Amino acid sequence: MTQQILTGYDGSPRSRTAVRWAGAEAARHGAELTVLRVWPWLGPSEPDGPTTDPVRRAEHGDLEAVAREVLAAHPDLTVATQAAAGDTADALVDASAEYDLLVLGSDGPGALADLLGGSVALSVAARANCPVALVREQPDAPEDELPLIQGELPTPENPLPTATNPFPATVPEDEPSATAAPLPTATNPSAATATAVAVAPGPSPAAALEGELSAPDPHSATAVAPSPGPAEIVVGVAGESSLPAVEFALAEAARSGGRVRAVHGWELMPFWSATPGWLPPDTDADDQASRIEADLTRTLAPAHAAHPEVELLVEARLGDAAGGLLSAAEHADLVVLGRRPHLLGHSLGPVAHAAVRNSPAPVILVPQP
């Protein structure tokens, strides 16, 4: 069965980075990609589809343009768009039940990032029904590496005239500017709902657009060959509970030809060492690390047996779990972590939160029992 990948888009640079990453991942997997945009300010009394409002038309055109941008890079990819009304985080969580992977943009370290868009990504990552990839915005690339489209890229002010965007190429001067605070629109009149937060999954809301996207103009776009995928995948392990994350990492490495580095952080003097009568089982750190690695290798053997061609390295790093993982992530192309249900529901655990906020590589959180 063809894999389905969903990516959230809100018009920000970080979400555009996530859409591009999702497109490359879908191309490597032979998956289908859906780009979803949710406008939380679309109230129940608003119409279902785009209207004569130029700002809403511009937002609709922006969604279509980013889908075209992905397709220009990966012409064989099936790309669909969806638009929906409701709370952004809730809509993404509801939609995730029908997909194999959800890709979101993520901010870097900082309290301000938590208060802004990143808080939505963290909330979704903590509750989603499928693995969630959190991709940080990369520094600006050299000019010759950025354009996916040669010539003029469709913009909200000058969108391509298609069956799904039959609007004027320019915004009338006497109407509000398209750069004002964004207002909602949808891929087609049936793609957004005014009363429900849940999003109907799959490419059906963009059937009309899909026909347009399936045949890009070879003279206006340059296809980009799919990248070989991550060469070094780091996965955090804490024991048998981490098997779903390890299985995910091994499967990804099998497709990309990479290797997996399973990292376990441990402390020579754990927090319960202050208990009266407690004695360290082994004061030789190297010997203890070797025994931990041997135990973990046996624990992970069933998962490795499914992909024996993948090189699996098991490392026990002295220090806290987050520190050991981030140290390994400095040279990784992808970080994979298991995500346990959190007591607060909308929050990630401390190790997952530290990885999302500080890892230079994309982080995929895999739900685990």
TILOTI-420716 format. One line per 3 residues: number of its first residue (from 0); for each residue z, x, y of C-alpha. Coordinates in nm, 2 decimals, always signed. Each point is the difference from the previous one (the first is absolute). Layout:
NUM> Z/X/Y; ...
This chain:
0> +0.00/+0.00/+0.00; -0.09/+0.13/+0.35; +0.30/+0.12/+0.19
3> +0.08/-0.18/+0.33; +0.13/+0.19/+0.30; +0.14/-0.17/+0.31
6> +0.05/+0.18/+0.34; +0.16/-0.14/+0.31; -0.16/+0.05/+0.34
9> +0.14/-0.08/+0.34; -0.23/+0.20/+0.23; +0.22/+0.30/+0.04
12> -0.11/+0.36/-0.08; +0.25/+0.02/-0.29; -0.14/-0.31/-0.16
15> -0.36/+0.13/+0.05; +0.11/+0.32/-0.18; +0.14/-0.22/-0.28
18> -0.32/-0.20/-0.03; -0.21/+0.32/-0.03; +0.24/+0.14/-0.26
21> -0.01/-0.33/-0.20; -0.38/+0.01/+0.01; -0.01/+0.35/-0.14
24> +0.25/-0.10/-0.27; -0.20/-0.31/-0.09; -0.32/+0.21/-0.03
27> +0.18/+0.24/-0.24; +0.13/-0.28/-0.21; -0.31/-0.22/+0.00
30> +0.23/-0.27/+0.15; -0.07/-0.28/+0.25; +0.15/+0.02/+0.34
33> +0.14/-0.28/+0.22; +0.09/+0.06/+0.36; +0.27/-0.25/+0.12
36> +0.10/-0.07/+0.36; +0.29/-0.23/+0.08; +0.07/-0.13/+0.35
39> +0.36/-0.10/+0.02; -0.04/-0.18/+0.33; -0.25/-0.25/-0.13
42> +0.21/-0.32/+0.02; -0.04/-0.32/-0.21; -0.18/-0.17/+0.28
45> -0.27/+0.27/+0.03; -0.35/-0.06/-0.15; -0.09/+0.16/-0.33
48> -0.29/+0.21/+0.10; -0.14/+0.21/+0.29; -0.06/-0.20/+0.32
51> -0.17/+0.07/+0.33; +0.30/+0.21/+0.11; -0.15/+0.35/+0.05
54> +0.32/+0.18/-0.09; +0.02/-0.17/-0.34; -0.37/+0.06/-0.05
57> +0.06/+0.37/+0.07; +0.28/+0.01/-0.26; -0.23/-0.16/-0.26
60> -0.27/+0.25/+0.09; +0.24/+0.29/-0.04; +0.09/-0.11/-0.35
63> -0.36/-0.02/-0.09; -0.07/+0.34/+0.16; +0.26/+0.18/-0.20
66> -0.13/-0.15/-0.32; -0.35/+0.12/+0.09; +0.14/+0.34/+0.07
69> +0.15/+0.02/-0.35; -0.33/-0.12/-0.16; -0.20/+0.25/+0.20
72> +0.21/+0.28/-0.17; -0.02/-0.16/-0.34; -0.32/-0.21/-0.03
75> +0.07/-0.10/-0.37; +0.34/-0.14/+0.08; +0.06/-0.37/+0.01
78> +0.19/-0.08/+0.32; +0.13/-0.34/+0.11; +0.21/-0.11/+0.30
81> +0.27/-0.26/+0.04; +0.19/-0.13/+0.29; +0.31/-0.22/-0.01
84> +0.28/-0.14/+0.22; +0.37/+0.05/-0.05; +0.26/+0.28/-0.02
87> -0.18/+0.33/-0.07; +0.25/+0.14/-0.25; +0.04/-0.33/-0.19
90> -0.38/-0.05/-0.02; -0.06/+0.35/-0.14; +0.28/-0.04/-0.25
93> -0.14/-0.33/-0.12; -0.35/+0.13/-0.02; +0.11/+0.31/-0.20
96> +0.07/-0.20/-0.31; -0.38/-0.02/-0.07; -0.08/+0.37/+0.06
99> +0.04/+0.33/-0.18; +0.07/+0.20/+0.31; +0.10/-0.07/+0.36
102> -0.08/+0.26/+0.27; +0.18/+0.00/+0.33; +0.02/+0.24/+0.30
105> +0.33/+0.17/+0.06; +0.15/+0.18/+0.30; +0.16/+0.34/-0.01
108> +0.37/+0.08/+0.05; +0.20/-0.16/+0.28; +0.21/-0.30/+0.08
111> -0.27/-0.13/+0.23; -0.24/-0.02/-0.29; +0.25/-0.21/-0.19
114> +0.02/-0.25/+0.28; -0.37/-0.03/+0.04; -0.28/-0.06/-0.25
117> +0.16/+0.22/-0.27; +0.27/-0.25/-0.05; -0.26/-0.25/-0.14
120> -0.13/+0.26/-0.24; +0.35/+0.09/-0.12; +0.09/-0.37/-0.05
123> -0.32/-0.06/-0.20; +0.04/+0.31/-0.20; +0.36/-0.11/-0.10
126> -0.12/-0.34/-0.12; -0.36/+0.02/-0.11; -0.10/-0.12/-0.35
129> -0.23/+0.30/-0.06; +0.00/+0.38/+0.07; -0.01/+0.07/+0.38
132> -0.17/+0.30/+0.15; +0.13/+0.10/+0.34; -0.24/+0.23/+0.19
135> +0.09/+0.18/+0.32; -0.24/+0.04/+0.28; -0.15/+0.35/+0.00
138> -0.06/+0.22/+0.31; -0.33/-0.04/+0.17; -0.27/+0.16/-0.20
141> -0.28/+0.21/+0.16; -0.27/-0.21/+0.15; -0.26/+0.08/-0.26
144> +0.23/-0.13/-0.28; +0.09/-0.34/+0.15; -0.32/-0.21/+0.03
147> -0.08/-0.21/-0.31; -0.27/-0.18/+0.20; -0.28/+0.17/+0.17
150> -0.11/-0.16/+0.33; +0.20/-0.27/+0.17; +0.29/-0.14/-0.21
153> +0.05/-0.38/+0.04; +0.29/-0.07/+0.24; +0.19/-0.32/+0.09
156> -0.20/+0.00/+0.32; -0.34/+0.05/-0.18; +0.04/-0.13/-0.36
159> -0.29/-0.01/-0.24; -0.16/-0.35/+0.00; +0.04/-0.13/-0.35
162> +0.04/-0.34/-0.17; +0.38/+0.05/+0.01; +0.01/+0.12/+0.36
165> -0.27/-0.21/+0.19; +0.16/+0.07/+0.34; -0.14/+0.15/+0.31
168> -0.02/+0.38/+0.01; +0.20/+0.03/+0.31; +0.31/-0.17/+0.14
171> -0.06/-0.21/+0.31; +0.15/+0.17/+0.31; +0.18/-0.31/+0.11
174> +0.20/-0.02/-0.32; +0.30/+0.22/-0.11; -0.08/+0.35/-0.10
177> -0.04/+0.08/-0.38; +0.25/+0.28/+0.05; +0.28/-0.24/+0.09
180> +0.28/-0.09/-0.24; -0.18/-0.09/-0.33; -0.02/-0.36/-0.10
183> -0.09/-0.13/-0.35; -0.33/-0.07/-0.17; -0.12/-0.02/-0.35
186> -0.29/+0.12/-0.22; -0.12/-0.36/-0.03; +0.14/-0.34/+0.08
189> +0.16/-0.02/-0.34; +0.16/+0.34/-0.01; +0.30/-0.07/+0.21
192> +0.26/-0.27/-0.04; +0.20/-0.15/+0.28; +0.30/-0.12/-0.21
195> +0.05/+0.24/-0.29; +0.11/+0.35/+0.00; -0.13/+0.08/-0.35
198> -0.35/+0.16/-0.01; -0.25/-0.11/-0.26; -0.09/+0.34/-0.17
201> -0.34/+0.13/-0.09; -0.33/+0.03/+0.17; -0.09/-0.37/+0.01
204> +0.09/-0.05/+0.37; -0.26/+0.26/+0.09; -0.28/-0.12/-0.22
207> -0.24/-0.03/+0.29; +0.10/+0.34/+0.15; -0.03/+0.17/-0.34
210> -0.37/-0.08/-0.01; -0.04/+0.18/+0.33; +0.21/+0.29/-0.10
213> -0.18/+0.06/-0.33; -0.31/+0.15/+0.16; +0.08/+0.24/+0.28
216> -0.29/+0.14/+0.21; -0.08/+0.34/-0.14; -0.11/+0.11/+0.35
219> +0.32/-0.08/+0.17; +0.26/+0.12/-0.25; +0.07/+0.31/-0.19
222> +0.16/-0.04/-0.34; +0.29/+0.23/-0.09; +0.03/+0.12/-0.36
225> +0.33/-0.11/-0.16; +0.26/+0.28/+0.02; +0.12/+0.15/-0.33
228> +0.34/-0.16/+0.04; +0.35/+0.16/+0.02; +0.02/+0.34/-0.18
231> +0.38/+0.02/+0.02; +0.21/-0.32/-0.06; +0.37/+0.02/+0.04
234> +0.21/-0.27/-0.16; +0.38/-0.04/+0.04; +0.19/-0.05/-0.32
237> +0.36/-0.10/-0.07; -0.03/-0.07/-0.37; -0.14/-0.28/-0.22
240> +0.00/-0.24/+0.29; -0.28/+0.21/+0.17; -0.25/-0.05/-0.28
243> -0.21/-0.26/+0.19; -0.05/+0.24/+0.28; -0.08/+0.29/-0.23
246> -0.25/-0.22/-0.19; -0.16/-0.09/+0.33; -0.02/+0.37/+0.11
249> -0.15/+0.11/-0.34; -0.26/-0.27/+0.01; -0.10/+0.10/+0.35
252> -0.02/+0.37/-0.10; -0.21/-0.09/-0.30; -0.26/-0.16/+0.23
255> +0.01/+0.27/+0.26; +0.03/+0.30/-0.23; +0.32/+0.11/+0.17
258> +0.34/+0.09/-0.14; +0.34/-0.16/+0.03; +0.32/+0.17/+0.11
261> +0.31/-0.20/-0.10; +0.29/+0.10/+0.22; +0.37/-0.08/-0.06
264> +0.26/+0.09/+0.26; +0.35/+0.09/-0.13; +0.32/+0.13/+0.15
267> +0.23/+0.26/-0.15; +0.30/-0.17/+0.16; -0.06/-0.38/+0.00
270> +0.20/-0.23/+0.22; +0.24/-0.09/-0.28; +0.10/+0.36/-0.04
273> +0.31/-0.06/+0.21; +0.14/-0.22/-0.28; +0.32/+0.16/-0.13
276> -0.06/+0.19/-0.32; -0.38/+0.02/+0.04; -0.15/+0.33/-0.12
279> -0.37/+0.10/+0.05; -0.17/-0.02/-0.34; -0.20/+0.32/+0.07
282> +0.04/+0.24/+0.28; -0.34/+0.17/-0.08; -0.24/-0.19/+0.22
285> -0.31/+0.14/-0.16; +0.12/-0.09/-0.35; +0.10/-0.35/+0.11
288> -0.34/-0.05/+0.17; -0.18/+0.11/-0.32; +0.20/-0.26/-0.20
291> -0.08/-0.27/+0.25; -0.37/+0.08/-0.01; +0.00/-0.01/-0.39
294> +0.17/-0.34/+0.00; -0.24/-0.14/+0.26; -0.30/+0.14/-0.20
297> +0.12/-0.19/-0.30; +0.05/-0.31/+0.20; -0.35/+0.01/+0.16
300> -0.17/+0.09/-0.33; -0.11/-0.36/-0.08; -0.17/-0.04/+0.34
303> -0.16/+0.34/-0.02; -0.14/-0.08/-0.35; -0.22/-0.27/+0.16
306> -0.17/+0.27/+0.21; +0.03/+0.33/-0.19; -0.28/+0.16/+0.19
309> +0.21/-0.01/+0.32; +0.21/+0.31/+0.08; +0.37/-0.12/+0.04
312> +0.25/+0.24/+0.16; +0.36/-0.10/-0.01; +0.23/+0.16/+0.26
315> +0.38/-0.04/+0.06; +0.07/+0.11/+0.35; +0.35/+0.08/+0.12
318> +0.09/-0.23/+0.29; +0.00/-0.37/+0.09; -0.29/-0.21/-0.13
321> -0.17/-0.06/+0.33; +0.01/+0.37/+0.09; -0.15/+0.11/-0.33
324> -0.27/-0.26/+0.02; -0.10/+0.09/+0.36; +0.00/+0.37/-0.08
327> -0.25/-0.06/-0.28; -0.20/-0.25/+0.22; -0.08/+0.28/+0.26
330> -0.29/+0.11/-0.23; -0.08/-0.34/-0.16; -0.30/-0.22/+0.05
333> +0.18/-0.31/-0.11; +0.37/-0.10/-0.05; +0.10/-0.27/-0.25
336> +0.34/-0.16/-0.02; +0.16/-0.28/-0.19; +0.14/-0.28/+0.21
339> +0.31/-0.17/-0.12; +0.09/-0.35/+0.13; +0.23/+0.06/+0.29
342> +0.32/-0.19/+0.07; -0.11/-0.10/+0.35; -0.34/-0.11/-0.13
345> -0.20/+0.11/+0.31; +0.10/+0.37/-0.01; -0.10/+0.31/-0.19
348> +0.25/+0.23/-0.17; +0.09/+0.32/+0.17; -0.23/+0.23/-0.20
351> -0.31/-0.23/+0.04; +0.07/-0.04/+0.37; +0.03/+0.37/+0.05
354> -0.33/+0.06/-0.19; -0.18/-0.26/+0.20; +0.13/+0.13/+0.33
357> -0.04/+0.37/-0.06; -0.26/+0.07/-0.27; -0.32/+0.15/+0.13
360> -0.20/-0.15/-0.29; -0.05/-0.38/-0.06; +0.28/-0.16/-0.19
363> -0.04/-0.26/-0.27; +0.30/-0.21/-0.10; -0.02/-0.15/-0.35
366> +0.22/-0.30/-0.08; +0.24/+0.06/-0.29; +0.25/-0.21/-0.18
